[in-house]
Amino acid sequence: MKKIDDAKTRIIKVAIEEFVNKGFDGTSISTITKKANTNKAMVNYYFGNKNNLYKEALNYTMNRVGYETRDNPIKTELKNLSIDQVVYYDIYFHLSYVLVDKYESINAKFFTREILKQGENLEALSQKVILSKFEDLLGKVEEGIKQKIFKYSNYKYLLFNIMMNVMFFDYGPILFGNTKYANELFAEEAVKNNFRYFILDLFFKSLSPDPSKGYMPKIDQEIINKIDAYIYKNIKDKG
């Protein structure tokens, strides 16, 4: 049974790569079966047709994202922190996660294709990839506003803008790939050292009661190290 299940997963993973890179119409079942080292009979047995295989591939990627919230390694620490510190670590965790997990990138590309064709899967993808994360962070920001830690000023637009920047960051290397800015903006070290802190700085400066002075909550480097260790052990190393 495990061998059969492995074959199904192998088909799905190859299908994901094909659908993301070539789109639905450009993807061939024959190519998928060849790369997955299987045959059309197995594809038909598990999925019935190409449309069902596409949905399975989409569901597979959607189910991979978001588990960083459930498996958050600093849940205990978060209970004893101020709301601005909680928000900081949440954003840092999510940014770190996005920058190393290939399924976040895949979801962004699936999402783009669904938007362009107004596909039937757009609502489900939006709920899983965008809305759930938006509402989770929104609730924490509004709590910070109640506590007068954050100011009340277009914060929903701020959250939307930041999420879009993060979600579609993977298109940067495509757009800037042959320019002199590519390495500075998108090389791994530049991403690690600059992008996360740019987003965090933008976020807290925008919500600061006094933007001219800037604002950043007090951060414990041990918690940051714990997040980094978790991300690289449980996500990046597993691919």
VEXKEZA-186662 format. One record per residue (C-alpha): x, y, z. Coordinates in steps of 0.001 Angstrom, whole numbers, padded with zeros to 6 digits, always signed. Each point is the difference from the previous one (the first is absolute). Layout:
N
XYZ
...
//
This chain:
239
+000000+000000+000000
+002807+002424+000863
+001527-000511-003447
-003310+000945-001610
-000387+003046+002254
+003549+001051-000883
-000925-000195-003677
-003001+002266+000571
+002111+002549+001851
+002666-000172-002692
-002614+000742-002675
-001329+002957+001985
+003463+001492+000545
+000882-000258-003683
-003409+001439-000911
+000602+002976+002283
+003240+000807-001778
-001614-000340-003416
-003135+002011+000798
+001958+002824+001641
+002535+000296-002804
-002242-000700-002997
-003545+000742+001110
-002992-002306-000292
-000254+000019-003796
+003742-000370-000495
+000288-002992+002298
+000015-003453-001528
-001058-003165+001858
+002528-001897-002094
+002806+002223+001283
-001189-000436+003577
-000104-003792-000250
+003450-000092-001569
+001582+002204+002669
-001839-001826+002800
+001102-003359-001381
-003566-001301-000232
-002758-000328-002615
-003324+001527-001036
-001936-002852+001583
+001320+000998+003427
-000903+003643-000611
-003513-000984-001023
-000318-002332+002977
+000898+002680+002548
-001345+003144-001637
-002320-000919-002860
+000958+002949-002184
+002348+002947-000346
-002351+002441+001719
-000175-002149+003130
+003773-000381-000010
+000328+003787-000112
-002286+000340+003030
+001980-002653+001881
+003251+001811-000795
-001490+003285+001190
-001317-001574+003205
+003375-001598+000684
+001775+003354-000090
-002718+001774+001997
+000202-002633+002719
+003741+000530+000248
-000254+003702+000837
-001258+001303+003297
+001274-002827+002164
+002687+002328+001323
-002714+001545+002192
-001041-003344+001451
+003596-001101+000548
+001284+003349+001226
+003024-000833+002211
-000408+003110+002170
-003623-000475+001092
+001021-000092+003652
+002055+003194-000242
-002793+001857-001809
-002343-000362+002971
+002162+002291+002137
+000745+002739-002544
-001573+003345-000841
-002165+000123-003132
+002597+001958-001995
+002629-002642+000782
-002428-002751-001031
-000627+001791-003309
+003722+000434-000601
+000767-003695+000508
-003027-001033-002063
+001132+002111-002939
+003606-001108+000369
-001093-003644+000135
-002239+000346-003054
+002628+001841-002031
+002651-002576+000859
-002407-002788-000877
-000995+001521-003336
+003585+000598-001054
+001050-003642+000378
-003150-002066-000653
-000469-000830-003664
-003740-000590+000415
-000592+003658+000873
+001589+000915-003330
-002055-002638-001796
-003198+001313+001568
+000815+003514-001171
+000319-001286-003555
-003175-002073+000240
-001745+003059+001398
+001178+002163-002889
-001286-002481-002575
-003361-000259+001740
-000321+003791+000095
+000799+000343-003693
-002587-002569-001045
-002464+000700+002848
+000162-003706+000750
-002465-001944+002102
+002702-000668+002599
+000713+003676+000626
-002262+000362+003043
+001426-003044+001788
+003557+001051-000785
-000667+003542+001193
-001478-001255+003274
+002906-002324+000748
+002957+002037-001230
-001069+003604+000594
-003089+000561+002122
+000825-002285+002929
+003407+001621+000478
-001396+003489-000538
-002710-000450+002637
+002378-001573+002514
+002383+002953-000188
-002858+002505-000205
-001395-001169+003329
+003355+000490+001700
+000491+003470-001500
-003479+001069+001126
+000802-001214+003507
+003147+002140-000133
-002131+002973-001049
-002338-000563+002957
+003018-000019+002295
+001254+003215-001671
+003244-001704-001020
-000829+000502-003683
-001678+002989-001559
-003214-000143-002022
+000899+000878-003591
-000856-002086-003078
+001372-003116+001665
-002068-002368-002162
+001573+001437-003147
+003386-000334+001651
-000583-003698+000734
-001293-000633-003507
+002952+001782-001589
+002556-001900+002070
-001639-003359-000667
-000020+000624-003736
+003657+001016+000072
+000922-003157+001855
-002190-002344-002007
+001271+001149-003384
+003607+000538+001022
+000993-003084-001981
-000747+001826-003237
+002807+002437+000759
+002809-002204-001348
-002006-000463-003203
-000545+003728-000491
+003510+001031+001040
+001847-003158-001033
+002225+001597-002648
+000574+003327+001717
+002755+001291+002246
-002445+000042+002927
-000846-003711+000000
+002761-001198+002280
-000367+002884+002449
-003758-000420+000337
-000578-003717-000344
+003152-001949+000803
-000524-002195+003054
+002060+002066+002423
-001563+003257-001159
-003450-001473+000515
+000908-001352+003422
+001619+003167+001271
-002015+002720-001691
-003486-000981-001122
-001343-001226+003336
+001226+003065+001836
-001234+002362-002709
-003522-001389+000398
+000198+000104+003790
+001311+003559-000025
-002730+001095-002431
-002684-001668+002088
+000923+001441+003375
+000906+003438-001325
-003385+000201-001734
-001865-000936+003190
+002142+002036+002356
-001791+002692+002018
+002882+002265-001033
+001435-001084-003414
+002640+002757+000110
+001686-001757+002930
-000497-003501-001324
-000948-002926+002155
+001049-003604+000538
-001025-002294+002872
+002614-001507+002288
+001190-003248-001576
+001575-003042+001619
+002754-001384-002249
-000427-003452+001542
-003558-000149-001334
+001217+001110-003445
+002639-002748+000092
-002654-002529+000963
-002149+001014-002971
+002958-000172-002383
+001013-003439+001266
-003533-001321-000419
-000399+001428-003495
+003246-001448-001306
-000403-003374+001689
-003666-000674-000744
-000585+001829-003274
+003109+000883-001981
+001872-003232+000656
-003035-002095-000980
-000611+001987-003191
//
